[in-house]
Amino acid sequence: MWVSPQDVTVVTLLADPDAPTEIAQRMAPTLSARLADKSGQDRRFEVEVVSEPFTAGTEDPPTLIRRIMDRGSAENWDIVVALTDLPLHSHGRKLVVDMSHEHGLVLLSLPALGGLRLQTRARRVVEEAVLSLAGPRATGAEGPPRSQPLLGPFVSRLAPVHPGPVGEEETADLRYVVSGPRGYLRVLGGMVRANQPWRLVPGLSKALAAALATGAVATVNSTIWNLAASLSTPRLLIAMVASVGLMIGWLIVDAHLWHRSTDASPEERKRTSLYNASTVMTVGFGVLVCYGGLIVINLASALFILNDRVFASMTRTPLHATEYWTLSWFVASIATVGGALGSGLESDEAIRAAAYSKREQERRRMLQDDHGD
C-alpha cells in the first residue's frame, strides 16, 4: 500500500451516486479529526469524497474489489473506502464489508447496516475499518492479519454481523457478513431505506391528482355520508386494507416492478425474494404515507364544507368529531382506489424513478437488457 509522506494518510471515500454520496459527504468534514483522535499515533488523515458509479454492471464483490484497487492505484490513494447502496452477496451470505489490508481497500454495502441510524453506523464502520488498515499489522503464516481492532467493536455494535469465508484467490483478506432471520430483516430494512420510499409521494403526481379529485367528490356525496355513518370500525379497517393493497398491487403489476429470475438456483431465488420483498415494502410505505395524507386533507375539507344540519337530515346522525373522522377515513379508502386507477396514467419509468434508488434502477435496467438479449 502506497503511503503519503509526512505521516499523512489520504483516505478516499469512493461512493456510488445518490444516497452513498450523501452519506460520505456528511461524514467527511469530521472524519479526519475523529480518525486522528482515535489512532493515537500522531498521524494525520486527509479525507476526500469521490462520487462515481463504481458498481455499474456488476454485483460481484471480487470484481468490485479489483475495480477499487485499480482506481486507488491510479490515484495513489492510501486507503479507499467504497460505499454502495446495492445489497451484495458472497458465498450465499449477505455481505457487510470486504477488506484488503495489503491494498488498503474497504467495500461497504450500506443496506446490510439496516434502515435505522444508518449515518451513525456507516461512520463507525468506516472509522474502525480505516484504523484497522492504517494501524500496525501482525501477519500470521496463514490468512488475514491477526491484530484486527475492527473485529470486537464491529460485531458487538452491528450484531448479527460476523466474519465470513474468503476464497483463496480473492483480493480481500477479511470479510463480514450477516445471516439468519435478523440479518435478512436488517438487509431488507436497509434496501427499503436506500430506495427512499418517501419519494413515491411526489413521484406519482397523476395518481395523487386522481385521488384528491375522487376524495373531493366523495366528501360532498350524501350516499357516502350514509355509508360512512353505518360502517363499523372493522369494516373501515377492511376497506383501508383492501384499498391500500389494491394500490400496491396495481403499482407493482402496472409498472412491472416484480422481479422474476431466470436462474433456478436456491441462492438466486433467495436474492429474488429479497428484492421483491423490498419492492413491496417500499411501495407499501409510500402508499401508506399517501393514505395518511388523504385522511388529513379529507378531514380538513369536511370541516370546511360540511353543514351539521344538512348532514343530520341526510344521515339522521348528528355531525360530531366521530362522524368527521369516520367520513374522512372512509373517503381516504375510496380516494386511494381512484388513485390506483390514476396511476395507470403514469409512465413505468416515472414509477420506477419514484420507487427505486438510482443504483437499483440501473440494476433492474441491466437485468431487463440481459433478458432481452
Legacy VTK file of the C-alpha trace (Angstrom):
# vtk DataFile Version 3.0
C-alpha trace
ASCII
DATASET POLYDATA
POINTS 373 float
0.000 0.000 0.000
1.428 3.398 -1.084
1.742 5.788 1.869
1.704 9.567 1.658
4.719 11.435 3.035
4.920 13.332 6.345
2.681 10.853 8.215
-0.403 11.983 6.306
-2.787 9.192 5.306
-5.085 10.015 2.404
-8.485 8.356 2.882
-10.800 8.450 -0.118
-14.499 7.754 0.252
-15.446 6.349 -3.141
-19.238 6.484 -3.192
-21.930 5.464 -5.618
-24.130 8.404 -6.653
-27.241 9.381 -4.683
-27.554 8.141 -1.080
-23.976 6.747 -0.652
-22.512 10.056 -1.816
-24.749 11.973 0.592
-23.653 9.755 3.483
-19.974 10.145 2.547
-20.269 13.910 2.256
-21.954 14.175 5.660
-19.272 12.145 7.454
-16.246 13.621 5.641
-15.968 17.003 7.473
-15.407 15.402 10.900
-13.808 12.120 9.850
-10.222 13.408 9.732
-10.297 14.676 13.312
-12.058 11.574 14.631
-9.522 9.269 12.984
-6.602 11.312 14.318
-8.009 11.243 17.849
-8.640 7.508 17.794
-5.360 6.497 16.136
-3.225 7.863 18.990
-0.075 7.804 16.835
0.293 11.497 15.955
-0.900 10.593 12.492
-2.852 12.987 10.308
-5.600 11.982 7.933
-6.913 13.731 4.863
-10.378 12.700 3.725
-11.819 13.315 0.282
-15.063 12.203 -1.352
-15.249 10.901 -4.916
-18.684 10.171 -6.359
-18.817 7.752 -9.268
-20.837 4.636 -10.199
-18.158 2.059 -9.479
-20.754 -0.751 -9.211
-22.090 -0.219 -12.749
-22.739 -3.521 -14.478
-21.829 -5.915 -11.664
-22.714 -7.005 -8.135
-19.783 -9.402 -7.754
-17.658 -8.396 -4.715
-14.297 -9.691 -6.092
-14.881 -7.751 -9.317
-15.747 -4.617 -7.355
-12.649 -5.011 -5.178
-10.462 -5.208 -8.287
-12.109 -2.077 -9.672
-11.492 -0.232 -6.417
-7.879 -1.441 -6.324
-7.246 -0.212 -9.886
-8.876 3.116 -9.122
-6.846 3.619 -5.948
-3.575 2.669 -7.622
-4.177 5.136 -10.447
-4.738 7.998 -7.991
-2.140 6.991 -5.358
-4.744 6.916 -2.592
-3.547 5.375 0.676
-6.901 3.936 1.775
-10.041 3.624 -0.321
-13.412 3.084 1.339
-16.076 2.289 -1.270
-19.725 2.746 -0.314
-22.642 1.348 -2.293
-26.382 1.087 -1.678
-26.627 -2.209 -3.554
-27.059 -5.364 -1.433
-24.068 -7.614 -2.116
-23.784 -11.360 -1.592
-20.826 -13.669 -1.059
-20.897 -17.454 -0.710
-24.640 -17.415 -0.075
-24.390 -14.777 2.652
-25.274 -11.095 2.648
-22.090 -9.043 2.592
-21.489 -6.173 5.003
-17.863 -5.283 4.336
-14.852 -6.646 2.445
-11.349 -5.501 3.420
-7.880 -5.889 1.945
-5.101 -4.892 4.347
-2.453 -5.394 1.681
-4.037 -2.928 -0.719
-5.788 -0.632 1.772
-9.297 -1.286 0.446
-12.734 -1.403 2.022
-16.011 -2.264 0.273
-19.084 -1.429 2.368
-22.646 -2.466 1.436
-24.867 0.070 3.190
-28.133 -1.957 3.147
-26.506 -4.548 5.425
-26.294 -1.881 8.146
-30.092 -1.699 8.370
-32.593 1.080 7.877
-32.172 2.919 11.194
-29.296 5.145 12.339
-27.591 4.472 9.003
-25.356 7.547 9.117
-24.023 6.683 12.581
-23.491 3.023 11.758
-21.758 3.818 8.481
-19.438 6.291 10.219
-18.486 3.727 12.876
-17.726 1.068 10.284
-15.643 3.472 8.197
-13.686 4.669 11.236
-12.931 1.178 12.515
-12.057 -0.126 9.050
-9.685 2.759 8.325
-7.990 2.415 11.722
-7.613 -1.313 11.132
-5.944 -0.696 7.756
-3.793 2.196 8.950
-2.669 0.587 12.212
0.283 -1.743 12.866
-0.190 -5.216 11.497
0.869 -8.584 12.722
0.621 -11.113 9.959
0.439 -14.812 10.569
1.602 -17.589 8.334
-1.885 -18.022 7.010
-4.915 -15.819 6.493
-5.505 -12.178 7.261
-3.702 -10.079 9.865
-4.015 -11.334 13.418
-4.390 -7.930 15.075
-7.710 -6.550 13.962
-9.206 -3.851 16.170
-12.230 -3.915 13.880
-13.421 -7.338 14.990
-14.739 -6.855 18.513
-16.407 -3.425 18.306
-17.765 -4.047 14.842
-19.502 -7.295 15.728
-20.824 -6.070 19.075
-22.304 -2.893 17.619
-23.746 -4.422 14.480
-24.792 -7.908 15.591
-25.732 -10.239 13.910
-22.641 -9.335 11.842
-19.908 -11.970 11.941
-16.774 -12.900 9.953
-17.425 -14.684 6.669
-15.378 -17.018 4.466
-12.891 -15.568 1.982
-11.732 -17.517 -1.065
-8.017 -18.156 -1.530
-7.980 -16.405 -4.897
-9.770 -13.276 -3.668
-8.070 -9.945 -3.056
-9.972 -9.372 0.190
-8.448 -10.853 3.325
-11.227 -10.034 5.800
-14.977 -10.191 5.338
-18.013 -9.563 7.489
-21.468 -10.882 6.604
-24.954 -11.137 8.082
-27.080 -14.261 8.108
-30.209 -15.693 9.631
-33.629 -14.039 10.047
-32.233 -10.981 11.832
-29.696 -10.475 9.089
-32.407 -10.815 6.451
-34.573 -8.193 8.162
-31.579 -5.884 8.585
-30.705 -6.022 4.892
-34.367 -5.685 3.910
-34.720 -2.569 6.039
-31.541 -1.169 4.522
-32.794 -1.809 0.986
-36.070 -0.019 1.723
-34.125 2.893 3.222
-31.898 3.019 0.135
-34.972 3.226 -2.094
-36.155 6.287 -0.131
-39.863 5.331 -0.235
-40.977 8.833 0.781
-40.081 9.922 -2.769
-43.015 7.858 -4.035
-45.478 10.530 -2.848
-44.342 13.429 -5.083
-43.300 11.000 -7.817
-46.885 9.898 -8.518
-48.411 13.247 -9.403
-51.156 11.887 -11.695
-52.213 9.245 -9.170
-52.339 11.855 -6.408
-54.389 14.183 -8.584
-56.886 11.381 -9.249
-57.028 10.507 -5.538
-57.614 14.119 -4.490
-60.332 14.571 -7.104
-62.051 11.361 -6.022
-61.850 12.400 -2.386
-63.309 15.842 -3.101
-66.309 14.374 -4.916
-66.871 11.687 -2.265
-66.734 14.197 0.603
-69.829 16.058 -0.648
-71.756 12.942 -1.677
-74.693 12.170 0.624
-74.599 8.459 -0.256
-71.022 8.328 1.035
-72.190 10.107 4.211
-74.782 7.392 4.846
-72.320 4.604 4.129
-69.660 6.098 6.406
-72.151 6.594 9.239
-73.267 2.961 9.021
-69.811 1.342 8.849
-68.230 -0.175 11.932
-64.526 0.115 12.729
-63.712 -3.436 11.497
-65.341 -2.677 8.155
-63.457 0.590 7.877
-60.244 -1.340 8.536
-61.143 -3.874 5.845
-61.815 -1.044 3.400
-58.462 0.538 4.237
-56.501 -2.722 3.842
-58.298 -3.534 0.586
-57.710 -0.093 -0.954
-54.068 0.074 0.114
-53.464 -3.483 -1.101
-55.110 -2.662 -4.420
-52.912 0.396 -4.851
-49.735 -1.525 -4.008
-50.615 -4.408 -6.314
-51.619 -2.112 -9.157
-48.397 -0.117 -8.999
-46.225 -3.253 -8.904
-48.064 -5.009 -11.738
-48.652 -1.988 -13.949
-45.056 -0.737 -13.739
-43.548 -4.256 -13.932
-41.781 -3.875 -10.586
-41.967 -7.595 -9.748
-38.627 -9.245 -10.404
-38.578 -12.701 -11.998
-35.317 -14.578 -12.164
-34.418 -16.954 -14.970
-31.883 -18.682 -12.703
-33.398 -21.552 -10.710
-30.551 -21.829 -8.191
-31.516 -21.584 -4.484
-29.198 -18.606 -3.953
-30.753 -16.677 -6.840
-34.266 -17.487 -5.597
-33.389 -16.075 -2.187
-31.935 -12.967 -3.778
-35.031 -12.519 -5.941
-37.341 -12.888 -2.937
-35.294 -10.260 -1.103
-35.598 -7.787 -3.975
-39.332 -8.404 -4.293
-39.871 -8.039 -0.562
-38.049 -4.701 -0.632
-40.254 -3.610 -3.555
-43.461 -4.456 -1.667
-42.250 -2.681 1.476
-41.029 0.366 -0.443
-44.273 0.777 -2.380
-46.316 -0.073 0.705
-44.591 2.580 2.784
-45.167 5.198 0.113
-48.836 4.252 -0.312
-49.429 4.381 3.452
-47.920 7.864 3.562
-50.275 8.893 0.754
-53.200 7.319 2.611
-52.397 9.231 5.785
-52.115 12.451 3.803
-55.513 11.812 2.197
-57.121 11.385 5.623
-55.725 14.727 6.744
-56.813 16.504 3.552
-60.283 14.920 3.621
-60.724 15.867 7.263
-59.774 19.473 6.558
-62.187 19.554 3.605
-65.013 18.065 5.646
-64.505 20.558 8.477
-64.703 23.403 5.976
-67.529 22.152 3.739
-69.990 20.068 5.740
-73.030 21.572 7.412
-74.199 19.789 10.533
-77.904 20.267 9.859
-77.664 19.044 6.260
-75.592 16.080 7.348
-78.022 15.200 10.139
-81.011 15.457 7.798
-79.396 13.065 5.335
-77.957 10.527 7.748
-80.168 11.017 10.840
-76.913 11.205 12.767
-75.571 14.376 14.402
-72.275 15.629 12.996
-69.702 15.243 15.766
-65.972 14.568 15.825
-66.541 10.825 15.391
-68.537 11.389 12.209
-65.876 13.705 10.788
-63.196 11.100 11.457
-65.238 8.179 10.095
-66.115 10.041 6.909
-62.509 11.153 6.329
-61.245 7.627 6.888
-63.784 6.045 4.524
-63.254 8.699 1.848
-59.476 8.096 2.025
-60.102 4.450 1.092
-62.307 5.476 -1.836
-59.778 8.087 -2.955
-56.956 5.515 -2.811
-58.857 3.320 -5.268
-59.236 6.360 -7.507
-55.506 6.988 -7.166
-54.775 3.398 -8.218
-56.732 3.971 -11.416
-54.993 7.319 -11.939
-51.578 5.697 -11.559
-52.225 3.981 -14.881
-51.547 7.360 -16.481
-48.011 7.387 -15.048
-45.189 6.032 -17.183
-43.343 2.939 -15.977
-40.144 4.979 -15.853
-41.734 7.584 -13.588
-42.944 4.932 -11.140
-39.560 3.191 -11.084
-37.800 6.513 -10.530
-40.111 7.199 -7.584
-39.820 3.707 -6.100
-36.113 2.874 -6.508
-32.712 4.379 -5.890
-30.535 5.177 -8.908
-28.377 2.101 -8.334
-31.438 -0.151 -8.123
-32.913 1.391 -11.280
-29.668 0.701 -13.158
-29.507 -2.840 -11.808
-33.039 -3.637 -12.965
-32.450 -1.967 -16.330
-29.355 -4.126 -16.817
-31.318 -7.278 -15.921
-34.026 -6.371 -18.421
-31.412 -5.831 -21.128
-29.812 -9.189 -20.345
-33.186 -10.966 -20.512
-33.986 -9.146 -23.736
-30.776 -10.403 -25.293
LINES 1 374
373 0 1 2 3 4 5 6 7 8 9 10 11 12 13 14 15 16 17 18 19 20 21 22 23 24 25 26 27 28 29 30 31 32 33 34 35 36 37 38 39 40 41 42 43 44 45 46 47 48 49 50 51 52 53 54 55 56 57 58 59 60 61 62 63 64 65 66 67 68 69 70 71 72 73 74 75 76 77 78 79 80 81 82 83 84 85 86 87 88 89 90 91 92 93 94 95 96 97 98 99 100 101 102 103 104 105 106 107 108 109 110 111 112 113 114 115 116 117 118 119 120 121 122 123 124 125 126 127 128 129 130 131 132 133 134 135 136 137 138 139 140 141 142 143 144 145 146 147 148 149 150 151 152 153 154 155 156 157 158 159 160 161 162 163 164 165 166 167 168 169 170 171 172 173 174 175 176 177 178 179 180 181 182 183 184 185 186 187 188 189 190 191 192 193 194 195 196 197 198 199 200 201 202 203 204 205 206 207 208 209 210 211 212 213 214 215 216 217 218 219 220 221 222 223 224 225 226 227 228 229 230 231 232 233 234 235 236 237 238 239 240 241 242 243 244 245 246 247 248 249 250 251 252 253 254 255 256 257 258 259 260 261 262 263 264 265 266 267 268 269 270 271 272 273 274 275 276 277 278 279 280 281 282 283 284 285 286 287 288 289 290 291 292 293 294 295 296 297 298 299 300 301 302 303 304 305 306 307 308 309 310 311 312 313 314 315 316 317 318 319 320 321 322 323 324 325 326 327 328 329 330 331 332 333 334 335 336 337 338 339 340 341 342 343 344 345 346 347 348 349 350 351 352 353 354 355 356 357 358 359 360 361 362 363 364 365 366 367 368 369 370 371 372
